[in-house]
Every structure is written in structure tokens, then in C-alpha cells.
Amino acid sequence: MNVIILTGNLVKQELRYNKSGTPICNGTIAVRRDYKNQQGEYETDFHNYVVIGKLGEIIANHVNKGDKFGIKGKLQNRVWEKDNGEKKYFTEVLVDGFDFPSKPSNGGGNTNTSNSNRNTNVSNPLTNNDPFANQGETVQFDDESLPF
């Protein structure tokens, strides 16, 4: 199985198009290690990635230098031979998914605007019920009430 998931900050990226017009986004993500070195400092690893297709355009248009984001993909090695016969290797993440971690806004929380558009009705009787009031008691239901 070849799956890699990284969360870090964008260092650099470049969007270009191949001859057939397919978008290709190349970049580098900085990922802080979870432990400190002997000097008591966190070290950072820099990982190269490539995103091919529409997803590459989306990342290039919505992730800016320094932004925190996550990528998911496969680790791949490219090998080529120079004119003098020397083999060169390049390791990168072939990205097939990404995510923006939520950013705090005025006191924290998710900046998703759909939360602010949600209709909250105070008179709804379900909002005042304790969902754990019957905790520990057996709940009775019939098979026809199940949605599956």
C-alpha cells in the first residue's frame, strides 16, 4: 500500500500547463516533525509534490505561500539518466486529494459560512431536550423504523 498524508505550510508552488493543456502544479510543503532535536527545537522536512489536472489548478488558486494545508497521495520516485550516464532520482508526492484545516475567526471555530446561514429556531422542542436523559436504559424500536 502506498499512501501518504502530510499537513504543513506551503513553501512554494508553480502552475503550468503541458502541451495538451492539462494543468500541472508542482510545489513544496514544509512539515514540522513531532519531536525536538538535542537543541530543543523542532525540525522541519520539506516535501515536493505534484498535482495533475483540475485539482492542481484548485490548489494553485487557493493555497498561498505560508498557508497551512494537507495533501494526500502516493509517494513516487522519478529516475532519469543525465547525458554523462549518471542516474538522478527525484522523490515526490503524487497528490490525489487535499484539505484546508479550519482557521479560527473572531474567537475560534470553523470559518465555514454555511454555519452562519443555518436557521436556528429557539422554539424547536428538540433543542431543549437532553439527548442523554435516557442513558443506560434500553431503547425499543421496530425494524420498520430503521432507514436501511
Secondary structure as the mmCIF struct_conf table of DSSP 4:
data_model
#
loop_
_struct_conf.conf_type_id
_struct_conf.id
_struct_conf.beg_label_comp_id
_struct_conf.beg_label_asym_id
_struct_conf.beg_label_seq_id
_struct_conf.end_label_comp_id
_struct_conf.end_label_asym_id
_struct_conf.end_label_seq_id
STRN STRN1 ILE A 4 TYR A 17
TURN_TY1_P TURN_TY1_P1 LYS A 19 SER A 20
STRN STRN2 PRO A 23 LYS A 36
TURN_TY1_P TURN_TY1_P2 GLN A 38 GLN A 39
BEND BEND1 GLY A 40 GLY A 40
STRN STRN3 TYR A 42 ILE A 52
BEND BEND2 GLY A 53 GLY A 53
HELX_RH_AL_P HELX_RH_AL_P1 LYS A 54 HIS A 62
TURN_TY1_P TURN_TY1_P3 LYS A 65 GLY A 66
STRN STRN4 LYS A 68 GLU A 81
TURN_TY1_P TURN_TY1_P4 ASP A 83 ASN A 84
BEND BEND3 GLY A 85 GLY A 85
STRN STRN5 LYS A 87 ASP A 99
HELX_LH_PP_P HELX_LH_PP_P1 PHE A 100 SER A 102
BEND BEND4 ASN A 106 GLY A 109
HELX_RH_AL_P HELX_RH_AL_P2 THR A 113 SER A 116
TURN_TY1_P TURN_TY1_P5 ASN A 117 ASN A 117
TURN_TY1_P TURN_TY1_P6 VAL A 122 SER A 123
HELX_RH_3T_P HELX_RH_3T_P1 PRO A 125 ASN A 128
BEND BEND5 ASN A 129 ASN A 129
TURN_TY1_P TURN_TY1_P7 PRO A 131 GLY A 136
BEND BEND6 GLU A 137 GLU A 137
HELX_LH_PP_P HELX_LH_PP_P2 THR A 138 GLN A 140
HELX_RH_3T_P HELX_RH_3T_P2 ASP A 143 SER A 145
BEND BEND7 LEU A 146 LEU A 146
#
